[in-house]
Amino acid sequence: MGKNKIDAIGVLTPGGDAPGMNTAIRAVVRTAIFHNLRVYGIHKGWHGLITGQINPMDIKSVGGIINRGGTILHTHRCPEFRDPKLRAVAYKNLDEYGIDGVVVIGGDGSLAAANIVAKETDFHMVHIPASIDNDISCTDYTIGFDTAVNTALDAVDKIRDTAASHERVFVIEVMGRKHGILALEVGLVCGAEEIIIPEAKFNINKIADKINEGRERGKTSFIIVVAEGAISGAEFGKKLQKKLKRIKVRVSVLGHIQRGGSPTAISRELACKMGAKAVESIIAHRGSVMMAARSEYICAVPFKEVLKKKKRADLDHLRLAEMLSI
């Protein structure tokens, strides 16, 4: 390290998977090769870096993966990376392969870990935000968010057919343990009658009154989207059923189908642009930055700026959804 010329980079995908990660890996590998760099895939995230699961990658390594969900590098939760002694082992492994910089593709936990590495070493660490939650600050979108929204939307549209046929209320639980950004987007675009998110309180009596009023007007079905971090779909369904006497409540938990599937065009475009920009940032010796989507552009934002801010659900979208659901 400390040399002027970048010779090799590594790429890994710690934490939860998101559609478009493979597209980003492909962009990183091919951009590196285009610039005559050696590139290594680090399998199973930080765990693989500690255990030395590092392999060279070439153009064939990333052939046919642009449309595949998940990550060909696999992922692995690695709480042991908090141990400074094990991090030292990881750094030694990077040195042994002559790796000058690392592209980390993942969510907020991956970003925090990359920041620690950047502070403790002189490796050029660059983060690509990939998360179905879209909960990382300083970027309009994360890789995988648009795909997750569309996956959930497709499921809700199908469930609405059943809800209308049986004249029922369907409570649909989507992912989002800490934030309701995904639920808010899904609820808005599917025309949900109510959206329950951690960032806003709900009144079960008012929701029941709204459903009863709608029923009196001749409305035959109702969709309620619930973020798992606000309340479980099952619990919310039980509370609501107690308030409704003339209409049945059913619950559907979408679960991990939201993580999988072929990435949408938007998720792929973000991945291509961010992957290429990340490699070129390392070549320019610009580390400790995250690739951020801002309008039509990809910008490099310092870790410290990203980490000091918290992204929150836009409650104006919740107001809009409420206004359109009358």
C-alpha positions as CSV (number, residue, x, y, z in Angstrom):
1,M,0.0,0.0,0.0
2,G,1.0,3.6,-0.4
3,K,2.1,3.1,-3.9
4,N,1.0,5.3,-6.8
5,K,-0.4,2.6,-9.0
6,I,-3.4,0.4,-8.2
7,D,-2.7,-3.2,-9.2
8,A,-5.6,-5.2,-7.7
9,I,-8.9,-4.9,-6.1
10,G,-11.3,-7.1,-4.2
11,V,-15.1,-7.3,-4.1
12,L,-17.4,-8.8,-1.5
13,T,-21.1,-8.8,-0.6
14,P,-21.6,-9.0,3.2
15,G,-25.0,-8.9,4.9
16,G,-28.4,-9.4,3.4
17,D,-28.7,-10.0,-0.4
18,A,-30.5,-7.7,-2.7
19,P,-31.5,-8.0,-6.4
20,G,-28.8,-6.4,-8.5
21,M,-25.8,-7.4,-6.5
22,N,-24.7,-9.7,-9.2
23,T,-25.1,-6.9,-11.8
24,A,-22.8,-4.8,-9.5
25,I,-20.2,-7.6,-9.2
26,R,-20.2,-7.9,-13.0
27,A,-19.7,-4.2,-13.4
28,V,-16.8,-4.1,-10.9
29,V,-15.0,-7.1,-12.4
30,R,-15.3,-6.0,-16.0
31,T,-14.4,-2.4,-15.2
32,A,-11.3,-3.6,-13.3
33,I,-10.3,-5.8,-16.2
34,F,-10.9,-3.0,-18.7
35,H,-8.3,-0.9,-16.7
36,N,-5.8,-3.8,-16.6
37,L,-6.3,-4.6,-12.9
38,R,-6.4,-7.9,-11.2
39,V,-9.6,-8.5,-9.4
40,Y,-10.5,-11.0,-6.7
41,G,-13.8,-12.2,-5.5
42,I,-14.1,-12.5,-1.7
43,H,-16.6,-15.2,-0.9
44,K,-19.0,-15.1,2.1
45,G,-18.4,-11.5,3.0
46,W,-16.2,-10.6,5.9
47,H,-16.1,-14.2,7.0
48,G,-14.5,-15.2,3.8
49,L,-12.0,-12.4,4.1
50,I,-11.0,-13.7,7.5
51,T,-10.8,-17.3,6.4
52,G,-9.1,-16.5,3.1
53,Q,-11.8,-17.5,0.7
54,I,-10.4,-15.2,-2.0
55,N,-10.3,-16.2,-5.7
56,P,-9.2,-14.4,-8.9
57,M,-12.1,-13.4,-11.2
58,D,-12.1,-12.9,-15.0
59,I,-14.6,-12.0,-17.6
60,K,-16.0,-15.5,-17.7
61,S,-16.5,-15.4,-13.9
62,V,-19.3,-12.9,-14.4
63,G,-20.8,-14.2,-17.6
64,G,-24.6,-14.6,-17.6
65,I,-25.2,-13.1,-14.2
66,I,-26.6,-9.6,-15.1
67,N,-30.2,-10.9,-14.7
68,R,-29.7,-13.1,-11.7
69,G,-30.9,-12.3,-8.2
70,G,-28.8,-13.0,-5.1
71,T,-25.0,-12.9,-5.1
72,I,-22.6,-15.4,-6.8
73,L,-20.1,-14.4,-4.1
74,H,-22.6,-15.6,-1.4
75,T,-23.0,-13.8,1.9
76,H,-22.5,-14.7,5.6
77,R,-23.3,-12.9,8.8
78,C,-20.1,-12.2,10.6
79,P,-20.3,-10.7,14.1
80,E,-16.8,-11.9,14.7
81,F,-15.5,-9.2,12.4
82,R,-15.9,-6.9,15.5
83,D,-12.9,-8.6,17.0
84,P,-9.7,-6.5,16.2
85,K,-7.6,-9.7,16.2
86,L,-9.7,-11.3,13.4
87,R,-9.7,-8.1,11.5
88,A,-5.9,-8.2,11.6
89,V,-6.1,-11.6,9.9
90,A,-8.4,-10.2,7.2
91,Y,-6.0,-7.4,6.5
92,K,-3.1,-9.8,6.3
93,N,-5.0,-11.8,3.7
94,L,-5.6,-8.7,1.6
95,D,-1.9,-7.9,1.7
96,E,-1.0,-11.5,0.7
97,Y,-3.0,-11.1,-2.5
98,G,-1.7,-7.6,-3.2
99,I,-5.1,-6.1,-3.0
100,D,-5.0,-2.3,-2.9
101,G,-8.7,-1.5,-2.6
102,V,-12.0,-3.3,-1.8
103,V,-15.5,-2.7,-3.2
104,V,-18.1,-3.6,-0.5
105,I,-21.6,-4.2,-1.9
106,G,-24.2,-4.2,0.9
107,G,-26.4,-2.3,3.4
108,D,-25.8,-0.1,6.4
109,G,-24.0,-2.8,8.4
110,S,-21.6,-3.4,5.5
111,L,-21.0,0.4,5.3
112,A,-20.2,0.6,9.0
113,A,-17.7,-2.3,8.7
114,A,-16.0,-0.8,5.6
115,N,-15.6,2.5,7.5
116,I,-13.8,0.6,10.3
117,V,-11.4,-1.0,7.8
118,A,-10.8,2.4,6.2
119,K,-9.9,3.9,9.6
120,E,-7.6,1.1,10.6
121,T,-5.7,0.6,7.3
122,D,-4.7,2.4,4.1
123,F,-6.8,0.1,1.9
124,H,-9.0,2.1,-0.4
125,M,-12.5,1.1,0.7
126,V,-15.5,2.0,-1.5
127,H,-19.1,1.1,-0.6
128,I,-22.0,0.4,-3.0
129,P,-25.4,0.7,-1.3
130,A,-27.4,-2.5,-2.0
131,S,-30.5,-3.0,0.2
132,I,-34.2,-3.6,-0.5
133,D,-35.0,-1.2,2.4
134,N,-33.5,1.9,0.7
135,D,-32.6,3.1,4.2
136,I,-29.1,4.4,3.6
137,S,-28.7,8.2,3.7
138,C,-27.2,10.5,1.0
139,T,-28.5,8.3,-1.9
140,D,-31.9,8.5,-3.6
141,Y,-32.0,4.8,-4.1
142,T,-30.2,1.6,-3.2
143,I,-29.6,-1.3,-5.5
144,G,-32.5,-3.8,-5.1
145,F,-35.1,-1.4,-3.7
146,D,-37.0,-0.9,-7.0
147,T,-37.0,-4.7,-7.6
148,A,-38.3,-5.4,-4.1
149,V,-41.1,-2.8,-4.6
150,N,-42.1,-4.4,-7.9
151,T,-42.0,-7.9,-6.5
152,A,-44.3,-6.9,-3.6
153,L,-46.5,-4.9,-6.0
154,D,-47.0,-7.9,-8.2
155,A,-48.0,-10.0,-5.1
156,V,-50.4,-7.4,-3.8
157,D,-52.1,-7.0,-7.2
158,K,-52.8,-10.7,-7.2
159,I,-54.0,-10.7,-3.6
160,R,-56.4,-7.8,-4.4
161,D,-58.1,-10.1,-6.9
162,T,-58.9,-12.5,-4.1
163,A,-59.8,-9.7,-1.7
164,A,-62.3,-8.4,-4.2
165,S,-63.7,-11.8,-5.0
166,H,-64.3,-12.7,-1.3
167,E,-65.1,-9.1,-0.2
168,R,-62.4,-9.2,2.5
169,V,-59.7,-7.0,4.1
170,F,-56.2,-8.2,3.4
171,V,-53.3,-7.2,5.7
172,I,-50.0,-7.6,3.8
173,E,-46.8,-7.6,5.8
174,V,-43.7,-6.5,4.0
175,M,-40.1,-6.3,5.1
176,G,-38.8,-3.3,7.0
177,R,-37.6,-3.9,10.6
178,K,-36.4,-0.4,11.4
179,H,-37.9,1.7,8.5
180,G,-41.1,1.9,6.6
181,I,-39.7,3.2,3.4
182,L,-40.4,-0.1,1.5
183,A,-43.9,-0.4,2.9
184,L,-44.6,3.2,2.1
185,E,-43.6,2.9,-1.5
186,V,-45.5,-0.4,-2.0
187,G,-48.6,0.9,-0.3
188,L,-48.6,4.1,-2.4
189,V,-48.3,2.4,-5.7
190,C,-50.7,-0.4,-5.0
191,G,-53.4,1.9,-3.8
192,A,-53.6,0.5,-0.3
193,E,-56.3,1.9,2.0
194,E,-53.8,2.1,4.9
195,I,-50.0,1.9,5.4
196,I,-48.6,1.0,8.8
197,I,-45.0,2.0,9.3
198,P,-42.7,2.4,12.4
199,E,-42.4,6.2,11.8
200,A,-46.1,6.9,12.3
201,K,-48.6,5.9,14.9
202,F,-51.8,4.3,13.9
203,N,-55.3,4.3,15.4
204,I,-57.0,0.9,15.0
205,N,-60.5,2.4,15.7
206,K,-60.1,5.0,12.9
207,I,-58.9,2.4,10.5
208,A,-61.9,0.2,11.3
209,D,-64.3,3.2,10.9
210,K,-62.7,4.0,7.5
211,I,-63.3,0.4,6.3
212,N,-66.9,0.3,7.6
213,E,-67.6,3.6,5.8
214,G,-66.1,2.3,2.6
215,R,-68.2,-0.8,2.9
216,E,-71.3,1.3,3.2
217,R,-70.4,3.1,0.0
218,G,-70.2,-0.2,-1.8
219,K,-66.4,-0.9,-1.6
220,T,-65.8,-4.6,-1.6
221,S,-62.1,-5.0,-0.8
222,F,-59.4,-3.3,1.3
223,I,-55.6,-3.6,1.3
224,I,-53.5,-2.7,4.3
225,V,-49.7,-2.8,4.0
226,V,-47.8,-3.3,7.2
227,A,-44.1,-2.9,7.7
228,E,-42.8,-5.8,9.9
229,G,-41.0,-3.3,12.2
230,A,-44.2,-1.5,13.1
231,I,-46.3,-4.5,14.1
232,S,-46.6,-8.1,12.8
233,G,-49.2,-8.6,10.2
234,A,-50.8,-11.4,12.3
235,E,-51.1,-9.2,15.4
236,F,-52.4,-6.2,13.4
237,G,-54.9,-8.6,11.7
238,K,-56.2,-9.8,15.1
239,K,-56.6,-6.3,16.4
240,L,-58.5,-5.2,13.3
241,Q,-60.8,-8.3,13.2
242,K,-62.0,-7.5,16.7
243,K,-63.2,-4.1,15.4
244,L,-64.9,-5.4,12.3
245,K,-68.0,-7.5,12.5
246,R,-69.3,-7.8,9.0
247,I,-66.1,-8.4,7.0
248,K,-63.3,-11.0,7.3
249,V,-59.7,-10.1,7.7
250,R,-56.9,-12.2,6.2
251,V,-53.2,-11.8,6.5
252,S,-50.4,-12.5,4.0
253,V,-46.7,-12.3,4.9
254,L,-44.6,-11.7,1.7
255,G,-41.3,-12.5,3.5
256,H,-38.2,-13.4,1.6
257,I,-39.7,-13.4,-1.9
258,Q,-39.0,-9.6,-1.7
259,R,-35.2,-10.3,-1.7
260,G,-35.1,-12.5,-4.7
261,G,-35.9,-12.4,-8.4
262,S,-34.4,-10.9,-11.5
263,P,-33.4,-7.2,-10.9
264,T,-35.5,-4.6,-12.7
265,A,-34.0,-2.2,-15.2
266,I,-33.6,0.5,-12.6
267,S,-31.8,-1.8,-10.2
268,R,-29.5,-3.0,-13.0
269,E,-28.8,0.5,-14.2
270,L,-27.8,1.6,-10.7
271,A,-25.6,-1.5,-10.3
272,C,-23.8,-0.9,-13.6
273,K,-23.1,2.7,-12.9
274,M,-22.1,2.3,-9.3
275,G,-19.9,-0.7,-10.0
276,A,-17.9,1.1,-12.7
277,K,-17.7,4.3,-10.6
278,A,-16.5,2.4,-7.6
279,V,-13.5,0.9,-9.4
280,E,-12.6,4.2,-11.0
281,S,-12.7,5.8,-7.6
282,I,-10.2,3.3,-6.3
283,I,-8.0,3.8,-9.4
284,A,-8.0,7.6,-8.5
285,H,-7.0,6.7,-4.9
286,R,-10.4,8.0,-3.6
287,G,-11.3,5.7,-0.8
288,S,-13.6,5.9,2.2
289,V,-16.5,6.9,-0.1
290,M,-19.9,5.5,-0.9
291,M,-21.4,5.6,-4.4
292,A,-24.6,7.6,-4.2
293,A,-27.4,8.0,-6.7
294,R,-28.5,11.6,-6.9
295,S,-30.9,12.5,-9.7
296,E,-29.3,11.0,-12.8
297,Y,-25.8,11.0,-11.5
298,I,-23.6,8.8,-9.4
299,C,-21.6,10.7,-6.8
300,A,-18.9,9.7,-4.3
301,V,-19.9,10.7,-0.8
302,P,-17.5,10.4,2.1
303,F,-18.3,7.7,4.7
304,K,-18.4,10.2,7.5
305,E,-21.1,12.2,5.7
306,V,-23.3,9.1,5.1
307,L,-22.9,7.7,8.6
308,K,-23.8,11.0,10.4
309,K,-27.2,11.1,8.8
310,K,-30.2,8.9,9.1
311,K,-32.6,8.3,6.2
312,R,-36.3,8.5,7.2
313,A,-39.5,7.7,5.5
314,D,-41.1,10.7,3.7
315,L,-44.3,11.2,5.6
316,D,-45.6,13.4,2.8
317,H,-45.9,10.1,0.8
318,L,-48.0,8.7,3.7
319,R,-50.3,11.8,3.5
320,L,-50.5,11.4,-0.3
321,A,-51.4,7.7,0.1
322,E,-54.1,8.6,2.6
323,M,-55.6,11.3,0.4
324,L,-55.8,8.9,-2.6
325,S,-57.3,6.0,-0.6
326,I,-60.6,7.7,0.2
